[in-house]
Amino acid sequence: MQKLFTFIGLVVFSFFVSTLTHAQAVEFFGTPSSAISSGAVIPEGKKMFWSSGIVADVADSSAQVGTYARFGNTKTQALSILKKLQAALAKQKLSFKDVLYLRVYVAPDMFQNNKFDFQGWFDAYAQYFGTKENPVKPCRSTIGIATLVQPDKFIEIELVAVY
């Protein structure tokens, strides 16, 4: 009988612990085949990390100011920004697995007939999110805008993480 009570106690305890653990995770929802989530539920008691809008670092410091090579195309700039955001998260002991939301501003590429290179952004994003290493697909807005502060910068990203 004591073994039965011990067993029942362990089952109840395991259920309680798994319920608490599950309740502590951010729950994303949406279409499974989509690259992003439609929404998320944040459990009570979680903290949030917010970044300001981040732009790319110089891709080629030997390139002349005002040339395409200086900052690169939208994808090159997006990858630079994502690396900077990854480093900022790491300083807080966080990672892209903690990202809840991305707000992305894409400006026309003045070197490509003022076309928006959304695909360049999507390709950069796909290297970090919804992957085998990081299956998280955060909520996201991608917004086409007239320009950023510098005309040779084509993308700016804001990030919100939950932990």
C-alpha positions as CSV (number, residue, x, y, z in Angstrom):
1,M,0.0,0.0,0.0
2,Q,2.8,2.4,0.8
3,K,4.3,1.8,-2.6
4,L,1.0,2.6,-4.2
5,F,0.8,5.9,-2.3
6,T,4.4,6.7,-3.1
7,F,3.7,6.0,-6.8
8,I,0.5,8.2,-6.8
9,G,2.4,10.9,-5.0
10,L,5.2,10.8,-7.7
11,V,2.6,10.9,-10.5
12,V,0.8,13.9,-8.9
13,F,4.1,15.7,-8.2
14,S,5.3,15.0,-11.8
15,F,2.1,16.4,-13.2
16,F,2.3,19.5,-11.0
17,V,5.9,20.1,-12.0
18,S,5.2,19.6,-15.7
19,T,2.2,22.0,-15.5
20,L,4.4,24.6,-13.8
21,T,7.2,24.2,-16.3
22,H,4.7,24.4,-19.2
23,A,3.0,27.4,-17.7
24,Q,6.4,29.2,-17.6
25,A,7.0,29.0,-21.4
26,V,5.9,31.5,-23.9
27,E,3.2,29.9,-26.0
28,F,3.3,30.9,-29.7
29,F,0.4,30.2,-32.0
30,G,-0.4,30.5,-35.7
31,T,-0.1,28.6,-38.9
32,P,2.7,25.9,-38.6
33,S,3.9,26.4,-42.1
34,S,4.4,30.1,-41.6
35,A,7.8,31.6,-41.0
36,I,6.4,33.7,-38.2
37,S,3.9,33.3,-35.3
38,S,0.5,35.0,-35.4
39,G,0.6,35.7,-31.7
40,A,1.9,34.6,-28.3
41,V,0.9,34.3,-24.7
42,I,3.4,35.4,-22.1
43,P,3.1,33.8,-18.7
44,E,2.7,35.9,-15.6
45,G,6.0,36.9,-13.9
46,K,8.2,36.9,-17.0
47,K,10.7,39.7,-17.7
48,M,11.1,41.4,-21.0
49,F,14.2,42.7,-22.9
50,W,13.5,45.5,-25.4
51,S,16.0,46.9,-27.9
52,S,15.9,50.2,-29.8
53,G,16.0,50.1,-33.5
54,I,19.4,48.7,-34.6
55,V,21.1,49.4,-37.9
56,A,24.0,47.7,-39.6
57,D,27.7,48.2,-38.9
58,V,30.0,49.1,-41.8
59,A,30.5,46.0,-43.9
60,D,33.6,47.2,-45.7
61,S,35.5,50.0,-43.9
62,S,37.8,50.4,-47.0
63,A,34.8,51.2,-49.2
64,Q,34.2,54.8,-49.9
65,V,31.3,56.5,-48.0
66,G,28.2,56.5,-50.1
67,T,29.0,53.4,-52.1
68,Y,27.1,50.1,-52.1
69,A,30.0,48.2,-50.7
70,R,30.1,50.4,-47.5
71,F,27.1,48.8,-45.8
72,G,26.1,46.2,-48.4
73,N,22.6,45.2,-49.5
74,T,19.6,44.5,-47.3
75,K,20.5,40.9,-46.6
76,T,24.1,41.9,-45.6
77,Q,22.8,44.7,-43.4
78,A,20.2,42.4,-41.8
79,L,22.8,39.8,-41.0
80,S,25.0,42.5,-39.4
81,I,22.0,43.7,-37.3
82,L,21.1,40.1,-36.2
83,K,24.6,39.5,-35.1
84,K,24.5,42.7,-33.0
85,L,21.2,41.7,-31.5
86,Q,22.5,38.3,-30.7
87,A,25.5,39.8,-28.9
88,A,23.2,42.2,-27.0
89,L,21.0,39.3,-25.9
90,A,24.1,37.2,-24.9
91,K,25.2,40.0,-22.5
92,Q,21.9,39.4,-20.7
93,K,22.4,35.6,-20.9
94,L,19.6,35.4,-23.5
95,S,19.5,34.1,-27.0
96,F,17.3,34.2,-30.1
97,K,15.3,31.4,-28.5
98,D,14.0,34.0,-26.1
99,V,12.8,36.4,-28.9
100,L,9.0,37.2,-28.7
101,Y,8.7,39.9,-31.4
102,L,10.6,41.6,-34.2
103,R,9.6,44.9,-35.7
104,V,11.5,45.4,-39.0
105,Y,11.7,48.6,-41.1
106,V,12.8,48.1,-44.7
107,A,13.7,51.1,-46.9
108,P,14.2,51.1,-50.6
109,D,17.6,50.2,-51.9
110,M,18.9,53.3,-53.7
111,F,21.5,51.2,-55.6
112,Q,18.7,48.9,-56.9
113,N,16.3,51.3,-58.6
114,N,14.8,52.1,-55.1
115,K,13.3,48.6,-54.8
116,F,12.4,47.2,-51.4
117,D,14.4,44.0,-50.9
118,F,12.1,42.2,-48.6
119,Q,13.5,38.8,-49.8
120,G,16.9,39.8,-48.6
121,W,15.4,40.4,-45.1
122,F,13.5,37.1,-45.2
123,D,16.6,35.2,-46.2
124,A,18.7,36.7,-43.4
125,Y,15.8,36.0,-40.9
126,A,15.6,32.3,-42.0
127,Q,19.3,31.8,-41.0
128,Y,18.4,32.5,-37.3
129,F,14.7,31.7,-36.7
130,G,12.5,28.6,-37.4
131,T,15.7,26.5,-37.8
132,K,16.7,23.2,-36.3
133,E,19.0,25.0,-33.9
134,N,16.3,27.6,-33.0
135,P,12.8,26.5,-33.8
136,V,11.3,29.7,-32.4
137,K,9.3,31.7,-34.9
138,P,8.6,35.0,-33.2
139,C,5.8,37.3,-33.9
140,R,7.0,39.9,-36.5
141,S,6.0,43.0,-38.4
142,T,7.9,44.0,-41.6
143,I,7.2,47.5,-42.7
144,G,8.2,49.3,-45.9
145,I,9.2,52.9,-45.2
146,A,10.3,55.8,-47.3
147,T,13.8,56.1,-45.8
148,L,16.0,55.6,-42.8
149,V,18.2,58.3,-41.3
150,Q,21.0,57.3,-43.7
151,P,20.0,56.7,-47.3
152,D,22.5,53.8,-47.7
153,K,21.0,51.9,-44.8
154,F,18.0,49.8,-45.9
155,I,16.9,48.0,-42.7
156,E,16.4,48.7,-39.0
157,I,15.3,46.0,-36.5
158,E,13.7,46.3,-33.0
159,L,13.5,43.2,-30.8
160,V,11.6,42.1,-27.8
161,A,12.6,39.0,-25.8
162,V,10.9,37.3,-22.9
163,Y,12.6,35.4,-20.1
